[in-house]
């Protein structure tokens, strides 16, 4: 197995991030520093990151109905509550993509770095569905067309999105990307302030009747549906 993939399976980071960690010289195999992410390892190898031994662990994927005011990181330097604090697990979980602190709704947390990478990379086009209350409430047909075809933002034009105005003041947006505060910035670019934002779905999953702030472990069948959504 490639070293970067081994680290991802160990829950250290996504495969891409693991490649960076290896390249920085932070990883040793059997006592020897390795900087090649493609270096071959197996279950007999002793692998350490920053001097700490790591090994593949059983994978978990949790679904969380994130409340407002909680940050989407594993740790927070300002002492704020994080999404990891809300999930009961012995594993080293990481959020799959992020929601800004005030956005609510469905989030996934896992120690499966490879799955997290596939779920968040635009190449795999995994849908995320959001509902936003906006002001002013009415969106013109021209602005709806702009949102659907792509919005020019400071970090480039967005990919085409699915957009429908449910009623004045409430709009549903489905995207395949995951840029920072993307839905808020898309709507602001066409002149609408987001009053509140909620993620309804991530790929094939919805929060259903899960209470705000609560989480649950996904079933093997649900995890398989997520993998299928990425083409795996």
N, C-alpha and C positions, 0 to 999 in steps of 0.2 A: 504494500500500500504506500502511496506517496505520503511524504511527511505532512504536507499541508492538509491532506484529507484526514490523516490520523488525528491531527490537532482539532480539526472541525468535529470529528466524531467524539473526541474527548470533551467537547463543550468549551474549548478554549476561546474560539471565535469562529466566524464564518471562514470558509475556505480562502476567500480572497484576503481577508484580514490576517489569516494564519500565514499566508505567503509573505505578507509584510513583516510579521513577527519573526519568521525564519530569516528573512533577508537582513533584518537588523542584528542578527547574531545572538538572539536571545534564547536559542534552542540548542540543546545538546542531545546526542544520541549515544548511549553507552559511554558516557563521559567525554565525548568529543563534540566540539562545537560544529554545527552544520548550518550552512547558509543557503543550501539548495532546497527549495520547496518540493522538488521531485525526488529527493533522496528516499530510497526504499526502506521501510520499516515493517515489522510484523509484531505479533503479540509477545514475542520474546525480547523485543527491544526495550531498553530503559530510556524513556524520553523525559526530559525536564525542560520547563520554561521558566526562565529567571531563577533557576535552581530548584524549582518545585516539580516533583514528579507528577506526570499526568498520564492518564490511560483512558481508553474509551469506556464510557459508562452507559447504562441503559438510557435510552432516549425517552423524553417526555415532551408533550406539547400541551400547554394549558390555554384555555380560552378565558379571557377576563373582560368583564363589562366595566370599562374604566370610568371612574367619576372625574368630574372637573377638579382641578387643583393638584392632581397627582402627575409627577413627571415621568416620562417614558424612558428611563434609564435604569441600569442595574444599581448604580450608586449615585448619590448627589452630594456635591461638595458643600452645598448650603444647608444640608440637613433636612431637605424637604422629603415628604413621603414619595416613594417610587412605586412603580407598578410591581416590581419584584416583592416589595413589602406586603402586597395584597395576596400573594400566591403562596400557599403552603406546600413546600417541597424541599427535599434535602439536596436537590440537584442545583448546579450553578446555571440558573436560567438567565436568558437574555431576551429582551423584547425584539419581536420581528417587525422591523420598521418602527416608526415613532408617530405618536400624536402629540401635538403641543399641549401644554399643561391644561388649557381650558377646553380642549376638545374632548368629548366623551365618546363612549361606545366600544366596539369590539377591538380587542387587541389579542395577539398571540404571543406567548412566551415559550421558549424551548431551549434545550441544551444540544439540539441537533443543528450544528452549524451549516451543514450542507443543505438541509431543508430550508433553513432561514435564508440562505443565499438565493436559492431558487425562487422563494416566495417574494423576495423584494427586488430582484433584478428585472429591469424593464424588458429584457429579452424574452422572458417567459410570460409576460402579459397577464399576470394574475390580477383579476379585477378587485378594486376596492370601491365600495358604494357609500356615499356620504349624503346626509340631508342637512341643509343649512337654512336657518331663518335669516333673512336678509332685509336690509333697509337701504334705499327705498324698495318697496315690495315688488313692484312690477318690473319684469325684465323684458326688454323689447325683443322682437324677432331677430333683429340684427345682432343684438348681443348674445342671444341664444346660439345663433349661427357661429359667432366668433368663438364661443366656448366650445362648441362641438368640433370646429375645424382646427383649433389651436390658438392659444393666447401668447402674445409676445411678452415674456417676462425678462427681468434683468439677467437671468441665467439661461436664456434661450427660449425658443417657442415650445409650448407644451404639445404633447401628442394629442391626436383627436380624442375627444371624450364623449360619453353618452350623457345627455343633459335633458331633464324634463322639469317644467314648472308645474308643480302639483297644484298650487293655488298661489295667488299673490302673497309674497312674503316667505314662501317655502319652495325650495328648489332641491332636486336630487341630481347628484353628479357622480358618474362612474368613471374612474381613471385606472390606468395601468402603471402609472409611474408612482414615485414616492418622494418627490422633492420636498424640501422643508416648507411647511405651511402652504402647500401647493394649492389646495382648494380655496383657502382664504385669499391667496394672492390672485388666483384666476378671477374670482368674483370681484375683488377690489379693482382689478384692471379694467373691468367693464362698468365700474361705477357703483358697486353695491357693497356696503359694509356688512360683514358677517356678524350677526348678533350672537348666535350660538351654532355650533357644528357638532354633528354626531355621526360616527361611522356605523353603518348598518350591517355591512358584510365585508368579509375578507375571503376572496375566492368563493368556495361553495358553502362557507359557514356563516351563520347568523347567531347573535346572542340569544335569540328566542326569549324565554321568560326568565333568563338569568338576571338576578337583581343587580342594581348598580353597586359596584365595589366587590361583587362576588366573582369567583372563578371556579372552573372545573377542569378536570383532566379529560382530554379528548380520548375517545375510544379508538382502537386500532382501525376500525372502518373509517372513521372521520379523518385520521391521519392519512390513510390510503387515498381518500378523496382529495386531500390537499396535494399529495404527491402527483396524482393524476392531473390536477389543475395546472401543474408546472410542466406537464408532459413527461414526467419521470416514469 
